[in-house]
Amino acid sequence: MDSTTTTLASDGLKRDVGFWGLAWASEGSIIGSGWLFAGLAATEIAGPAALISWGIATVIIILLALVHAELGGMFPVAGGTSRFPHYAYGSFAGASFGWFAYLQAASVAPIEVLATIQYTSVSSWGHSWLKTNGTLSGSGLVVAVILMFTFVTINLIGVRWLAHTNTGITTWKVIVPVVAIIVFCLFHFHTGNFSAGGGFFVPGSLGGMHGVFDAVANAGIVFSLLGFEQAIQLGGEAKNPQRDLPRAVILSIIVGAAIYIGAQFAFIGALSPATVAHLHWTGLGSNLSLAAAPFYTVAKVAGIAWLAWVFRIDAVISPYGTGLIYLTSASRISYGLSKNGYIPSKFESVNAKTKIPVFAVIITAIVGLLFMLPFPSWNKLVGIVTSASVIMYSGAPLAMGALRKSHPNLVRPYALPWAKVLSPTAFVFASFVVFWAGWQIYSTLMLTLIIGYILMAVSRATNANPHQPKIDWGSAKWLLTYFVGMGIISYFGTFGPGGIIGGVGPFATFWVGGDGRLHLYWDMLVIAIFSVGIYHWAITSRLTNAEMDEYIGNVVVVTD
């Protein structure tokens, strides 16, 4: 009878992070600047129906989290998210999804830094950190560099110290929004807000549900719920990954989703009815104070001064904690990309004493600072994170489906139930998020992918990693079809400026896309059918069992 044995590779990293360290790493990433800003952004797009947006996003993220939980339990390695597609489809697919994972993780730390600076700019001592257009000033850039430097310092001390630091920060980050929900709902809640300002659904030419879907991808909702995979990224440093990884991932997303939905509900109810009546939902952002510090401004207007000050303090702690852990995970993703042979082997080097990938941490911090140059504000940079993250997760259902086919007897500490249905469903949901982000974001995503291909090609041409794998074109032939097909559907869909949404003539619509020729709901049906077709094509194109075993290497050993 066949048997399967799972063994763990140390990857040169110290395995000393327990269950709560893993769970709180994910929770600390989920609860960040998103809760401070996404409530306002979602309300502007969808009105009170933003609650539906959070519900839809929660279902999508939970399903993707469960897929990651199965894979993370099977492969508890550093930078896991970037390595799962590599195991199932080889180097080309692995490099593509790995690049999205790195780009998303590396850009979160500067976003959180910018969030802190923006929130504190409402104070007398922080107003000089931003220019009048909301971007960083010279002094603000200095503060940003200092904050990024502290991220690097704590990371270089070691993961044990990082876990301890993150536990205290995350506990605070969870308590503050919970207190806000309770205080607003009990002492300053206006039920009439849910039917004011144009009604529960924001009226528009495409109907209220279009705003609901739009908000999922473009109001920071998906961005806010990102982070569950941080436990998986630290899988190579977990004490008992098979037992702890799935539980940590599932717990973190449930707690995070509950907090975000509660915060959105409380925010809508706590808004001043006069403000809603005057500005309506779509005009809330025109209030400069509300746009700069939403929860702080609401508490201040409500006369709850002590809570306003708590929000100001939290605006430093919450983004700081998230930026801290994302710098950690991004460095581990680059470590994983190097392990796979995509980028220079220098990223694999770890300090002999602390077992920290020092070079990877430093380079990731520099990349984060570079993001601030062309995108020196939270609103500008969050779109780049979204453009990378909305497709990053789609590689996991594909990898899980392929591994279920080729290696059904592998030890799975957590096995996704009804995987034959839920795995392709997770891929379809991920494609929906990509589509809802709109043509402009999708085209930006493709541009970043081309840049990533160029950088990895240079690494390959210069032989910067002696263990670079062969290019597995055959097992990833579906990938370029998926990218091109999603682009075509997105271009003709209803999401993104252009056409019905506001294009200026056919020439502008041609370049901008999102012209609405493929109508709402029909476009989603096309996305679903297309995604299911790509999913099954990918499964049939997977690597052979022998090739998978070679790539998995010493992480999983299959014996007869």
Sequence and secondary structure as in RCSB ss.txt:
>XXXX:A:sequence
MDSTTTTLASDGLKRDVGFWGLAWASEGSIIGSGWLFAGLAATEIAGPAALISWGIATVIIILLALVHAELGGMF
PVAGGTSRFPHYAYGSFAGASFGWFAYLQAASVAPIEVLATIQYTSVSSWGHSWLKTNGTLSGSGLVVAVILMFT
FVTINLIGVRWLAHTNTGITTWKVIVPVVAIIVFCLFHFHTGNFSAGGGFFVPGSLGGMHGVFDAVANAGIVFSL
LGFEQAIQLGGEAKNPQRDLPRAVILSIIVGAAIYIGAQFAFIGALSPATVAHLHWTGLGSNLSLAAAPFYTVAK
VAGIAWLAWVFRIDAVISPYGTGLIYLTSASRISYGLSKNGYIPSKFESVNAKTKIPVFAVIITAIVGLLFMLPF
PSWNKLVGIVTSASVIMYSGAPLAMGALRKSHPNLVRPYALPWAKVLSPTAFVFASFVVFWAGWQIYSTLMLTLI
IGYILMAVSRATNANPHQPKIDWGSAKWLLTYFVGMGIISYFGTFGPGGIIGGVGPFATFWVGGDGRLHLYWDML
VIAIFSVGIYHWAITSRLTNAEMDEYIGNVVVVTD
>XXXX:A:secstr
  EEEE    TT    B HHHHHHHHHHHHSSTHHHHHHHHHHHHHGGGHHHHHHHHHHHHHHHHHHHHHHHHH 
  BTGGGTHHHHHH HHHHHHHHHHHHHHHHHHHHHHHHHHHHHHTTSTTTGGGB TTSSB HHHHHHHHHHHHH
HHHHHHH HHHHHHHHHHHHHHHHHHHHHHHHHHHHHS  GGGGG TT SS   TT HHHHHHHHHHHSSHHHHH
TTTTHHHHBGGGBSSHHHHHHHHHHHHHHHHHHHHHHHHHHHHHHS HHHHHHHTGGGGGGSHHHHHSHHHHHHH
HTT HHHHHHHHHHHHHHHHHHHHHHHHHHHHHHHHHHHTTSS GGGG   TTT   HHHHHHHHHHHHHHTTT 
 SHHHHHHHHHHHHHHHTTHHHHHHHHHHHH TTS  SS  TTHHHHHHHHHHHHHHHHHHT HHHHHHHHHHHH
HHHHHHHHHHHTT  TT      GGGHHHHHHHHHHHHHHHHSSSSSSGGGT  HHHHHHHH   SSS TTHHHH
HHHHHHHHHHHHHHHT   HHHHHHHHTTSEEEE 
